[in-house]
Amino acid sequence: MTIPTKYPDNHDEAALLEPYTYICSNPGKEMRTELIEAFNIWIKVPQEQLAIINKVVKMLHTASLLVDDIEDDSVLRRGEPVAHKIFGVPATINCANYVYFLALAELNKIPNPKMLSIFTETGGLLRLAVKLMQAASDCQEDYVRMVELIGIHFQIRDDYLNLQSSQYSANKGFCEDLTEGKFSFPIIHSLRADPTSRKLLNILKQKPTEPELKVYAVSLMNATKTFEYCRERLAYYENCALEEVRRLGGNPRLEKIISKLSIPDPNVEVNKDFVPVFAQTPGSNKRKAVPE
């Protein structure tokens, strides 16, 4: 992705942006871009302004990955060493912060006073993207529930794949959430499903790196049927998201994206009456929900 630098001929700026340039050289799956373009079937933002919004969201997302990897002490990102292991923590933090301001400068290319307030007040990148798009169009439809359903589905899916996917292990490391000591969705379920056992909690506190200990932790989660529960919840939110698409008038492109992210389990029956607490309180889930 072309970086809209403020001083294109300044070698110092190029050096400052090296961590960002490095991570951009190994792009993700561009899922966020696909979602923005799918939502635009409804919102109908002019292409020139949509390109700016897309670029801004990409910049914010990529900069946030630089910081996330530092906070999590990650080793791999998309199968390659994380930026701060190559360029150092201080340089990577400085780079990420600078990109946030470059993104704001890029957004200012859209002559709309609403953009700045949306940029500074909106949490969650998909929600930010949709709100910026709505500000750039005449569309008055409320897509908050649609965004929330996609976000919750993606977060559970990401947490599930972290502990179950061999491809995820190749890109990020084997069961990296255990090493980072994260209370992810599957881990919270397993702890609550067997509150008398402290084995999983104690393993999580140690932030294990040994594959054998991680395999044992996963076996504890299998014993509490945690991954079955995750698949059931994923089926539930996928169904809710598709129903919401239909309620909003249909969107074949968005339906295709949702179906592509499905983790099917023919033995799972979706309980439509189940609504967890955090699903009732939009914005309560702090972690980023949309995959790369």
Helices and strands as residue ranges (DSSP letters): H 11-16, H 18-24, H 31-43, H 47-72, E 76-77, E 80-81, H 83-87, H 89-107, H 114-121, H 125-135, H 144-164, H 166-172, H 176-179, H 185-193, H 199-206, H 211-223, H 226-247, H 252-260, G 277-280
